[in-house]
Amino acid sequence: MGGFAGEISKVLKDRPFEQVALQSLTEIFGENNIQSLVFHIGGEVTFKDPELFEKKIRALFKDGAELILNHIMYNALRTAVPEKETVQNQFLRGKS
C-alpha cells in the first residue's frame, strides 16, 4: 500500500478512515451532494478500503482528485491525537 492510502493509514492509526473521508467530502461538496457522490464511487463499502477509495476518486475526478485527497489528508493530520508527553519529559523541559 503506497501513495495516499499508505500515508493516510499511517496518520489515522486506529481512527476510522470512513469518518475522516466523509467529513472532508461534506466540507468540499456540501451535505446535500454526499449521497450522490457515495453512489458514484461505489457505495459505502468503498470507504472501508483507503486504496479502493483513492482509485474510485481518481477515476471519477481525474486531475481534481488530488485536491480532494489532499483535503482528506489535511483533515486527518489536523485532527490527529498528539502523543501524550510523559511526566518525565515535562519535568526535563521545565529545567532547561
N, C-alpha and C positions, 0 to 999 in steps of 0.2 A: 504494500500500500504506500503510494508516494503522492506527491503533489498536495493538493488541497486536502484530500481525505486523510493522508498521513499526518499532516500538520494539525488539522482540526482535532483529530483523535488525541494527539499529544496535549493540546491546550485544554480540551474538555475533561480529560482523565475519566472520571466516573460520572460526569454530568451527562444527561441525555442530549444527543445531537438534535433530536426532533424539536425539543423546546427552543433551543437557540435558533435553529433554522426557521421555524415558524414565526418566532418573534421578529426576526430580521426581515423575512419576506413580508410580514404585515407592515413593518415600517416602510418598506420600499413601495409596495403595491396597494396598500390600504386593506382594511379588513373585508370589504365587500368583494375583492377580487381573489382572495386566497383560495376559496373553494374551487374556482375555475382553474387556477394555477396548479393546485394539487391534482386535479383531474388530468391536466395536460402532461404532467410529469410522471403519471402512472399510479397515482393514489398514495395513500398514507404509508404503504409498505416501503415506498422509495426513501422515506425518512429514516428507516431502520438501518440503512447502509450508506454512510457518507460517500463511498466510492460510486455507488449507483446513483445517488443524488447528484453528484458532480457531473456524471456522464449525461444524465437527463437534462440538467440545467444547461450544460454546454450545447446539447443538441437543439434545445428549444430557443436559446437566446444567442447562440453563436458568439460573436465578439463581445456582446454585452454581458455574457456570463461572468466574466472576470470581475466586473463591478459588483455583481450580486454575491459572488463567493468572497470577495474582499470584505463586504459589509458583514457577512456572517462571521468571518474570522475576527473582524474588529469587535463585534458584539461578544464573541467568545472570550477574547482577551480582556475586554472591558469588564466583563462580569466574572472573571476568574477569581477564585478564592485565594488570597495570598497565603503563603505558608506562614504558620504561626511561628513567631520568634520564641526561642526558649528563654527562660528567665535568665540563664547564664549569659546569653548574647545581649540581653537588655542591660544587664549589670556591667558587662565589659564595655559596652558602647558608652555608658554613662561615665566611665572612668577616664576616657580619652579626652 
